[in-house]
Amino acid sequence: MEQFFPFILLAIALVVLIVLPARQRKAMQAKAQALQESLTVGSPILLTSGMYGTVTDLGEGTVDVEIAPGVVVTFVRAAVLEIRRPAVGDDVAGPAGGATPYSDGDGDPTDRSR
């Protein structure tokens, strides 16, 4: 049994260094794919560049994002980091009186007061 001990350690190292990270990578890819498929027009999003915007159109592998009023840019879908959700306690339709939790009241998350 002692003569096989180095081979057993090598097999364990193989599993730890190759198989486990591959499984994690596959899970991350599945999560990213689910995010891409859940994009809808009007969704507030955060891009990998750190910019906030709102989805205005969806293409086969692209997404058009309004980053400022009247400014629409096209990104690959992989550039979407997350879909932003309203903070807990924020009403989806916005507070009464048309006020929004954003600094200028237009509902654009790019200028959220901090």
N, C-alpha and C positions, 0 to 999 in steps of 0.2 A: 504494500500500500504506500509506503514511503517513496517509492520510486515514481509514483504517479502524482505526488503532491505538487511538483512544479507545473505539470500540465493542468491540474485542477485550478491552481492559481491563475494560470494563463487564460483558461476558459472563463473564470469569474471576471478577470480584467476585461476580456473581450465583451462580455455582456454589459459591464458597467460603462465602458468607454464608447461602445458603438451602438448597441441595441437600445439602451434606455434613451439616449439623446435622439435617436431616430424616431422613437415613439412620441417623444415630446414635440419634435418638429412636425410630425404628422398631425398631432392634436392642434397645434398652433395654426397649421394650414387649413384645417377643417373649420376652426373658429373664424379665420379671416374670410374663408369662402362664405360662411353663413352671414357674416357682416356685409359682404358685397351683395349677396342676394336679398338682404333686408332693406337695402337703400330704396327710398321712395322720393318722389318729387315733393319738396317742401320740408324734407328732413334737415334739421340743423346738424352740422357735422364739424369735426375737428380733423384737419389734414395733418399728415406727418410733418409738414413744414411748420406747424404751429398756428396756421391760419384757421379762423373760424369762417363758416359760410353756410349757405342754404342751397340744397340741391335744386336745380331748376330743370334739368333734363338728364336722362340716362341713355347712354349709347351702349353698344356691344361690349366694349372694354373701357369706356370712358364715362366720366361724369362731369356735367357742367355745373359749376358752383358760382353762386352770386356772393362775392366777397365784400361788396359795398353796393349801395343802391345804384342800379344800372350798370354795374361792372360784373360781367360774367366771364369766367375763365374755364378752360377745359383741362381736366386732369385724368390720368389713368385711374381706374378704380382702386388700384393698390395704394394710392396716395391717401385714401380715407383711413384715418386711424381709429376713429370711433364716431358713433352717432350720439349726439348730445341729447340728454333728457332733461326736462325741467327739474330744478332743485326740489327737494322734498318740501311740500307746503306751497309751492308755486302752483297756481291754478293754470291748467292747460290753456284756457281761453284768455288768461291774463287777469290781473286784478280789476276790480270794479272801476268804472270811470275811464277805461281805455289805457290806464297807466301800465307800464311794463317794468320789469326789473332791470331794464337797461338804462344807461345814463341819458340818452336823448329821446327815449320813448318810442323809437321806431321799431323795436322788437328785434333789432339786429344784434346777434351775440358778439360781434366783433368789438363793440364798444361798451361791454358790460362794466359797470362801475365796480371797482375792487375795494 
